Amino acid sequence: MNQENIENIDEDEIDLKELFSTIYNYRYSILLVALFTTIVAYIFQYYKPNIYKAKSTIEVSSKKAQIFNGNDLLAGAFNQGSSDLDTEMAILKSRYVTSLALKKVDESHKYYAIGRAKENNSSLLQYLNPNRYLLLFKKIELGKESPFKVDLKSGYGIEFVIKPLNSNEFLLEVKKAKDKSGIKWSYKGKHKYNEWITNKHFLLKLKRLKEPKYKKYVVVVNNIIDTEDSIIKNLNVSQLNKGASVIKIEIEDNIPYRAKNFLNALTESYLEQSIEQKTKIATLKLKFIDEQLKTITNSLKDVSADLEKFNRKSKSVNLSSKSEETLKRSAEFKAELEKILLKKSMLLTIFKQIKSGKSLDSIAVAGFDSDSLTISNMISELQKAIIERRTLSSKFTAIHPKMKQLSTKISQLKQTIMQTLNSTLKQIKTRESFIRRALAKEQSIIDALPKNERIYTTLKRNYMFNEKIYTYLLEKRYEVAFAKAATISKNRVIDSAVTPDKPVKPKRLLIILVGLILGLILGVIQAFMRNFFRDKIENKEDIAKLTNIPVVATIPHVDNLKTREITVLKDPKSVVSEAFRALRVNLRYIIGDKDKVTIAVTSTLPKEGKTFNSTNLAAMIALTNKKVVIINMDLRKPTLHKHFNLSNKYGVSNYLVGEASVKDIIQATQIEGLNAITSGPIPPNPGELIESKKFVELVKYLKEHYDVVVIDTPPVGLVAETKRLLEISDVTLYIMRAKFSRKEFIKVANDIKNLKENGGMAIVLNDLTASKKGYGYGYGYGYGYGY
């Protein structure tokens, strides 16, 4: 394995470590977010009403047959046209069939209870149950369990709030309602049961059926259009299996028995309208046939009388076989022509009626072939669209999208019917022309016969023609009457709807689980976002990512620690003392073999622990029998003298201005081997004093007489002359305080390292909060050796 692969593996391990470290560090906030989303999910699912689904299946006949187009009379009566599966599904979900079903069941009245039911006895467990308090705001649909019944004449869609007062009175409220003009209004009043309440916005009467269990109820009565829209929205009609002529019908509702009742009413209405439509067509056909029969019967009587009179007058006329054939053909042609003229007359009447647009809902095709059946189906679809538009017009104007859609559909259907009629009439005219030519040819043969034979042939032909038409009409009337009497729907209900016992929605456990998972995901996201945007140094890893300057020690956070105390003296066995021992030992790896060392301790800003670390480090080194001097070069805000309880009357500033000698400013501390030089009075020009030759002489003198010189410098981020102090030192300790120092401070440390030509530099992470990883003191405690 090459070095590049090893580096890649190390990077992956570091990334994985950081990933789990971030999750662990923000574990409480992640759990808090997950808990919050779980609670929200629980409340959401609690207020979601149960949804029940009722199912039913219908078999749709797919046998194709043409009415009156076969030799089997019974087949003609029962096989009344073909059924298209898509068409039947559209009919089932149509507003027309829905409106028929709504006449059988009540879907417009919605009764709700809000809050908890009246409790006779409340146990401690009931009081501890969180659902008890959530129930205060829950709306529960009651259905037939409602203690009221509302009669409404106006005010559809308004939410009426009912608060029972006693057995005779109730409080009626309407909140935040709007009239047709969009003006807001409200209502509140006390009323009695079984009395009409008259208002300009509504007219209703409330009947009390039984004792109310709740303190508050809500009643909404929707108009027929809104009710139909709601039903159609929740109604699903589909093919049960591909290739099967079975339709599956499903509906969802909050009340299980209501879903069952409506679905059964829908299938019943669907079958009834199918039978009603066929019966209506058969009735109109009978009427048309009876009118034609009346005319043909009279004509047949007249022709029969004329033929009998001619026979008596001429006694007898014998026709040749050729004349008999001519007579038979002529009669058949004339009968065929009469049938064509009947159909032509009917289609022309329908064409004019469609074109005029008048009485379209009363059109019926009384034809006797497949062409008439096709036109009849299209007219039936047109009539349904007209009825639906007429129903919608009570609620919507002509510019409403639904009204526009229906108007477009009606216009297209009319155009299609007229085109079909035109095409059929052209075919009829062609057939009529052919029959007339054939009849004219037969008539020319008859005209060439002798007079008596010609007269007899004409009378006989008329008689045979009327007899054929009469027989034809009688046959058709019998067939239509038989079909009407035997009219049944070719479709049948296979499975009726039953009351569903379990709700299909909502999936309550799933909602709560999704809430928990979503919370965990959001919690992890916020953890990484917070980790990404945090700009404070929190651990050694944060420093290692931004610089290659080594971290030689981490000083732990200790509660109730007084920062001006010399901790390594007061509590030598504390974790802080152990940390400074580790710092003392680790400095040996930076200093090397030097006997005389100058250590500069600095930081970016105040309050990062610069002086605290300087004093404790100097004390820890002095405990190893080294001669140590600590000098306070923070001439603007001196605090070193307070740590050792020393006087600050004479110090560095006095020496630099020539007011005191070196021996005058050196003070002994309570620690053997450790001397201190305080800052002295605050001078007006500390930067110039540090740059002076006197300061160089002071440092030179201290190096000659002490093993270790510790310089407590001003914050390098605020004072420019600090860099001068760092240049003359052998080692620079850069103090960074955990959760206080910003990551951008690392740039200052890097700049200082780049400027230092001689000596080493290291970082000390101060005030680090304890963790399971420990503080990372370094290579060991280092008792009795090194610094």
Protein Blocks (a to p, Z undefined) as FASTA:
>chain_A
ZZklmmmmmmmmmmmmmmmmmmmmmmmmmmmmmmmmmmmmmmmmmmpccddddddddddd
fbdcdehiafblklmmmmgcjadfklmmmmmmpmklmmmmmmmpcckbccddedjdddfb
dcfklmmpmklmmmmmpccdebjmpcbdcddfbhghiacddddfblmbccdddehiadfk
opacdddddddehiacddfkbccddddfbdcfbfbdcdddddfklmmmmmmmmpccddfb
ghiacdcdddddfblklmmmmmmmmmmmmmmmmmmmmmmmmmmmmmmmmmmmmmmmmmmm
mmmmmmmmmmmmnopacddfklmmmmmmmmmmmmmmmmmmmmmmmmmmmmmmmmnopakl
mgccfbfbfklmmmmmmmmmmmmmmmmmmmmmmmmcfklmklmmmmmmmmmmmmmmmmmm
mmmmmmmmmmmmmmmmmmmmmmmmmmmpcfklmmmmmmmmmmmmmmmmmmmmmmmmmmmm
mmmmmgccfbdcfbdcdddfbdfbdcfklmmmmmmmmmmmmmmmmmmmmmmmpcbdfbfk
lmmmmoccdcfbdcdddehiafkbcfklmmmmbmklmmmmmmmmmmmmmnomafbdcddd
ddfbehiommmmmmmmmmmmmmnopacddddfblklgcklmmnopafkbcfklmmnopac
fklmpccdfbehiacddebjadfblmlmmmpmklmmmmmmmmmmpmbdcdddddfklmmk
lmmmmmmpmbdcddddehkbcfklmmmmmmmmmmpmgdcdddddehiacdfkononojbn
opoiaZZ
